[in-house]
């Protein structure tokens, strides 16, 4: 409205101060409710339905605030002053709009943060799967096989290339069917068997080879790799690893026979995998009873 109309409405300095205070308190209340709802709905995972429910509940709380306090104010002063109440409603809408903008920015910041975390985890996963030590050993094994057993060398080369084709193909995938991951794990185990024959016994449940449920790419293989890396395995005492399903988990269990080393394990691979599950609201479970090391991977 123009200045003359503004003056004609009879607005006083006290009214203006009250309007500003009311709008500020209304906004702070709305932001507080939005923050509480954000902690509830973003604690596990973020999604568009959760964002929509957040906005709906926030608008409901704002409406309850408006009805309650405006009835209180109407009983105290300015009863029947339509211009005054129009102003109050406008301030309520402004406060609600500000909170909605804040909520949208909050969710955007969470999405950006999660995207950055995904990039970091993906890069860490890629570095782990292109471990120079593994490549070096594989090339040495291949060099020996070419001279000793050309037929087996050809099989080794094909499986080695298939392993890295799988890594490159599925590195950016969010999930993958369990039967595809199991096929990859079998190729990896066969490669290890060629490198160190008769030093490992891998038992995989048949139902997993047909399972169409989902898991994270490279998750099962990473647990098998960790078991081989951190435990002794010889022909006299082969390493036993079992992979099977239990309820809504894929279980990777290995007999404990730790390699004696003065250097502590970093467990970065396990920590990265745990973080990947946490991002989608799932929990990876690890147990160690000094006889078996058991990892439970949630089925997605």
C-alpha positions, 0 to 999 in steps of 0.5 A: 500500500502507498504511504497515505493509505498506510497512515490512514489505517491508523498503524502505530509504532507499537503496532509495527513493533508488535508485527515485527516481534510476532513475525520473528517469533513465528519464524523462530517457532517454524524453524524450530519445528522444521529442525526437529522434523529434519533430525527425524526424517534425515537421521536414516536416509533422505528421499522425496516422500520424506521431504514432502511429509516434512513440509506437510507436518511443518505447515500443520504446525504453523497452522496450529500456531496461527489459529491458537495465538491469533484467537488469543490476540483477538480476545485481548485487543484489535477485535474486529480490525480487519486490516490488522488481521490481514497484516497478521495473516500476511506475516504468518505467510511470510514466516512460513515461506521463509521456513520452507525456503530454509527447509529446501536449502537444508535438504539440498545441502544434505543431498550435496554432502551425501553426493560428496561422500559417495564420490569419496567412497567410490574413489576409495573402493576403486583404489582398493579393487586396483590394489597394486599388490594384488595386481603385482602378485597376479602378474607374477602368477601369470608369468609363471603359468605361461611357462609352466601351464599355458592352458591354465595361464589362459584361464587365469588371464580370462578370469583376471580380465573378467574381475576388472571388467566387473569392477569397472562396469558396476562401480557406479551402480547403487545395487546389484543382484546377489547372483551376479555378485556371487558369480564375481566372487566365484571368479575371484576365488578361482583366481586365488585358487590358481595362485595358491592351490589347495590353500582355501576352502570356499563354500557358497550356498546354492540359493545365493547363486539364483538369488535376485535380491539386491546387495551393494556391488563388491560387498561380498567379494570385499569380505572374502578378500579381507578374510584371505588377506588377514588369515593364514592359509596353507595346504596343511591348514586351508582357510575355510570361508562360508557364504550363505543367507540367514533371514535378510542377511548374506553371511560371510564367515571365516575361521580365524587364523590371523597372520602374525604381524606387528602392524595393526590392520586399518580396516578401511575396507570394512569401514567404507562398506559400513558407511555405504550401508549407513547411507541407505539406512542399513547396518552392517553387523560384525562379530568375532568370537575368537573362532569365527569372524562373521560379517552380516551384509543386509539384503536390499 
